[in-house]
């Protein structure tokens, strides 16, 4: 399977590592660490050196309870960083059509949308380009999504939603080879829901597009281990490896080097080294 991201093409015979770069003051794990352009660019180069295949840049926190920011504020945070990373695959983590359009014009090869292109202008922004898109499932918004989320069957319901969004994207002219899906761990889900999605992640392969899993340092791992966000390295690597074992093609992580090292063992066991 190949994944097309504008001028970049990824062979998914091995799992990809997407490095997280939050250019924000309030992200749950690393807020404020890379909010200045030079610090953000330096961290991006560090993640690349550690083996990241894609850098995912976000200018607005979507953690539970996060306050929204204006379009201009988000643009001011992300565009100067994108401009400095022109030769590397960069994804923009945003749900705002205006930010998508500007980021695509500045050189990103992928849009990572927590709203799964439900906004018609967001759909148009991606369809009128050659970039890839990640369609994610969530319930509610960052201010409300963790207020007692309920499902009859979380795996089936998330799968049905993502299937519908794939069909909508294709109808808008976005080729299936440009689409990846994300079940949205922690976005309107309890611990039980998150564990069910991870346990049955392989069921999403029936949708016929690559699967992205974003579990890095999330609160579900803190609940299970008792560790705060700064001390969830081991749990994050374990979760990424389990996700890959159960069908994930891309893992979105803060700790690139540790994840890349773990996946080198996975790749060796699964035939990359004879």
C-alpha positions as CSV (number, residue, x, y, z in Angstrom):
1,X,0.0,0.0,0.0
2,X,1.2,3.5,-0.9
3,X,0.1,6.7,0.7
4,X,0.3,9.9,-1.5
5,X,1.0,13.2,0.2
6,X,1.3,15.8,-2.6
7,X,4.9,15.3,-4.0
8,X,5.7,12.7,-1.3
9,X,4.8,9.0,-1.6
10,X,5.1,6.7,1.4
11,X,5.5,2.9,1.1
12,X,3.4,1.5,4.0
13,X,5.2,-1.9,4.0
14,X,6.6,-0.5,7.3
15,X,4.9,1.7,9.8
16,X,5.5,5.4,9.7
17,X,6.3,7.7,12.6
18,X,4.7,11.1,12.7
19,X,6.5,13.5,15.0
20,X,4.3,15.9,17.0
21,X,5.3,19.6,17.0
22,X,3.0,21.8,19.0
23,X,3.5,25.5,18.4
24,X,1.2,26.3,21.3
25,X,1.4,27.6,24.9
26,X,-1.2,25.2,26.3
27,X,-0.9,21.7,24.8
28,X,-1.4,19.0,27.4
29,X,2.1,17.6,27.3
30,X,4.6,20.1,25.8
31,X,2.7,23.4,25.7
32,X,5.1,26.4,25.6
33,X,8.2,24.4,24.9
34,X,8.3,25.2,21.2
35,X,6.0,28.2,20.9
36,X,8.7,30.4,19.4
37,X,9.7,29.8,15.7
38,X,13.4,29.1,16.2
39,X,12.7,26.6,19.1
40,X,10.0,25.0,17.0
41,X,12.2,24.6,13.9
42,X,15.1,23.3,16.0
43,X,12.8,20.7,17.6
44,X,11.5,19.7,14.1
45,X,15.0,19.1,13.0
46,X,15.7,17.0,16.1
47,X,12.6,14.9,15.4
48,X,13.7,14.4,11.8
49,X,17.2,13.4,12.9
50,X,15.6,10.9,15.3
51,X,13.8,9.2,12.4
52,X,10.4,10.9,12.0
53,X,8.8,10.4,8.6
54,X,6.4,13.3,8.9
55,X,6.2,16.3,11.2
56,X,2.7,17.3,12.3
57,X,2.5,21.0,13.2
58,X,-0.3,22.3,15.4
59,X,-1.0,25.9,16.4
60,X,-4.1,25.3,18.5
61,X,-4.4,22.9,21.4
62,X,-7.3,20.4,21.1
63,X,-6.8,18.8,24.6
64,X,-10.0,18.5,26.7
65,X,-11.0,21.9,28.0
66,X,-8.7,23.8,25.6
67,X,-9.7,27.4,24.7
68,X,-10.1,28.2,21.0
69,X,-7.8,30.6,19.2
70,X,-8.4,32.9,16.3
71,X,-7.5,32.1,12.7
72,X,-4.9,34.8,12.6
73,X,-3.3,33.7,15.9
74,X,-3.0,30.1,14.6
75,X,-1.6,31.3,11.3
76,X,1.0,33.5,13.1
77,X,2.1,30.4,15.0
78,X,2.4,27.8,12.2
79,X,3.3,29.5,9.0
80,X,6.8,30.7,10.0
81,X,7.6,27.2,11.0
82,X,6.2,25.6,7.9
83,X,8.2,28.0,5.8
84,X,11.4,26.7,7.4
85,X,10.6,23.0,6.7
86,X,10.0,23.2,2.9
87,X,12.0,20.1,2.0
88,X,10.4,17.7,4.5
89,X,7.0,16.1,4.7
90,X,4.9,18.4,6.9
91,X,1.3,18.0,8.1
92,X,-0.8,20.8,9.4
93,X,-3.0,19.8,12.5
94,X,-6.0,22.1,12.1
95,X,-9.7,22.1,11.6
96,X,-9.9,25.7,10.2
97,X,-10.3,25.9,6.4
98,X,-8.5,29.2,6.3
99,X,-5.5,27.7,8.1
100,X,-5.6,24.7,5.8
101,X,-5.6,26.8,2.7
102,X,-2.7,29.0,3.9
103,X,-0.7,26.0,5.1
104,X,-1.2,24.2,1.8
105,X,0.0,27.3,-0.1
106,X,3.0,27.4,2.2
107,X,4.0,23.8,1.4
108,X,2.4,21.2,3.7
109,X,1.7,17.9,2.2
110,X,-1.0,16.7,4.5
111,X,-4.0,18.1,6.5
112,X,-4.7,16.4,9.9
113,X,-8.3,17.4,10.7
114,X,-10.0,16.4,13.9
115,X,-13.3,17.3,12.3
116,X,-12.9,14.9,9.4
117,X,-13.6,17.6,6.8
118,X,-17.2,18.0,8.0
119,X,-16.8,21.7,7.3
120,X,-17.6,22.2,3.5
121,X,-14.9,24.8,3.1
122,X,-12.3,22.4,4.7
123,X,-13.4,19.7,2.3
124,X,-13.0,22.2,-0.6
125,X,-9.5,23.3,0.6
126,X,-8.2,19.7,0.5
127,X,-10.1,18.7,-2.6
128,X,-8.7,21.6,-4.5
129,X,-5.1,20.5,-3.7
130,X,-3.0,17.4,-4.0
131,X,-2.3,17.0,-0.2
132,X,-3.3,14.0,1.9
133,X,-5.8,14.2,4.7
134,X,-6.3,12.4,8.0
135,X,-10.0,12.0,8.9
136,X,-10.5,11.7,12.6
137,X,-13.5,10.7,14.7
138,X,-14.5,12.7,17.8
139,X,-17.6,13.5,19.8
140,X,-18.3,17.1,20.8
141,X,-15.6,19.7,20.9
142,X,-12.5,20.2,23.1
143,X,-14.6,22.0,25.7
144,X,-17.3,19.3,26.0
145,X,-16.0,16.1,24.5
146,X,-15.1,14.3,27.8
147,X,-18.4,15.0,29.5
148,X,-19.8,11.5,29.8
149,X,-19.4,10.3,26.2
150,X,-21.7,7.3,25.5
151,X,-21.8,4.7,22.7
152,X,-23.8,1.5,22.2
153,X,-20.8,0.0,20.3
154,X,-17.9,2.3,20.1
155,X,-15.9,0.3,17.5
156,X,-18.9,-0.1,15.1
157,X,-20.0,3.5,15.6
158,X,-16.5,5.0,15.0
159,X,-16.0,2.7,12.0
160,X,-19.4,3.7,10.5
161,X,-18.5,7.4,10.9
162,X,-15.1,7.1,9.3
163,X,-16.5,5.0,6.4
164,X,-19.1,7.8,5.7
165,X,-16.3,10.4,5.8
166,X,-14.1,8.4,3.4
167,X,-17.1,8.2,0.9
168,X,-17.7,12.0,1.3
169,X,-14.1,12.8,0.7
170,X,-14.0,10.6,-2.4
171,X,-17.2,12.2,-3.7
172,X,-15.5,15.6,-3.3
173,X,-12.7,14.4,-5.5
174,X,-10.1,13.3,-2.9
175,X,-8.5,10.1,-4.1
176,X,-8.5,7.2,-1.7
177,X,-4.7,7.0,-1.9
178,X,-4.6,10.4,-0.2
179,X,-6.8,9.4,2.8
180,X,-5.9,8.1,6.2
181,X,-8.2,7.6,9.2
182,X,-7.8,8.1,12.9
183,X,-10.3,6.6,15.5
184,X,-9.6,9.6,17.7
185,X,-8.3,8.1,21.0
186,X,-9.3,10.5,23.8
187,X,-11.6,12.6,21.7
188,X,-15.0,12.0,23.3
189,X,-14.1,8.6,24.7
190,X,-13.7,7.1,28.1
191,X,-10.9,4.7,29.1
192,X,-13.1,1.7,28.3
193,X,-13.9,3.2,24.8
194,X,-10.2,3.8,24.1
195,X,-9.2,0.3,25.1
196,X,-11.9,-1.2,23.0
197,X,-10.7,0.8,20.0
198,X,-7.1,-0.2,20.5
199,X,-8.0,-3.8,21.2
200,X,-10.1,-4.0,17.9
201,X,-8.1,-1.6,15.8
202,X,-7.6,-4.2,13.1
203,X,-11.3,-4.0,12.3
204,X,-10.7,-0.5,10.8
205,X,-8.5,-2.2,8.0
206,X,-11.8,-3.2,6.3
207,X,-12.2,0.5,5.3
208,X,-9.3,0.1,2.9
209,X,-7.2,3.1,3.8
210,X,-4.2,3.5,6.2
211,X,-4.8,3.8,9.9
212,X,-3.2,6.5,12.1
213,X,-3.1,6.0,15.8
214,X,-2.4,8.9,18.2
215,X,-1.9,7.6,21.7
216,X,1.3,9.4,22.8
217,X,1.3,10.6,26.4
218,X,-2.5,10.6,26.5
219,X,-4.5,10.6,29.7
220,X,-5.7,7.0,29.2
221,X,-2.0,6.0,29.7
222,X,-1.8,8.1,32.8
223,X,-4.9,6.5,34.2
224,X,-3.4,3.0,33.6
225,X,0.1,3.8,34.9
226,X,-0.5,6.6,37.4
227,X,2.2,8.7,35.6
228,X,1.8,12.3,34.6
229,X,2.3,13.4,31.0
230,X,6.0,14.0,31.4
231,X,6.5,10.4,32.5
232,X,4.6,8.3,30.0
233,X,7.4,7.4,27.7
234,X,7.3,3.7,28.3
235,X,3.5,3.5,28.2
236,X,3.5,5.6,24.9
237,X,6.0,3.3,23.2
238,X,4.1,0.3,24.3
239,X,0.8,1.7,23.0
240,X,2.4,2.7,19.7
241,X,3.8,-0.9,19.3
242,X,0.4,-2.5,20.2
243,X,-1.3,-0.2,17.7
244,X,1.1,-1.2,14.9
245,X,0.6,-4.9,15.8
246,X,-3.1,-4.4,15.4
247,X,-3.0,-2.6,12.1
248,X,-1.8,1.0,12.5
249,X,0.2,2.2,9.5
250,X,1.2,5.6,11.1
251,X,1.8,6.4,14.8
252,X,1.7,10.0,15.9
253,X,4.1,10.5,18.8
254,X,6.0,13.0,20.9
255,X,8.9,10.6,21.6
256,X,10.2,9.8,18.1
257,X,13.6,8.2,18.9
258,X,12.2,5.7,21.4
259,X,9.3,4.8,19.1
260,X,11.6,4.5,16.0
261,X,13.9,2.1,18.0
262,X,11.0,0.0,19.1
263,X,9.7,-0.3,15.6
264,X,13.1,-1.3,14.3
265,X,12.7,-4.4,16.4
266,X,9.2,-4.9,15.0
267,X,10.4,-4.4,11.4
268,X,13.2,-6.9,11.9
269,X,10.9,-9.6,13.3
270,X,8.5,-9.0,10.5
271,X,10.9,-9.5,7.7
272,X,12.6,-6.2,6.9
273,X,16.0,-7.8,7.9
274,X,16.5,-11.3,6.6
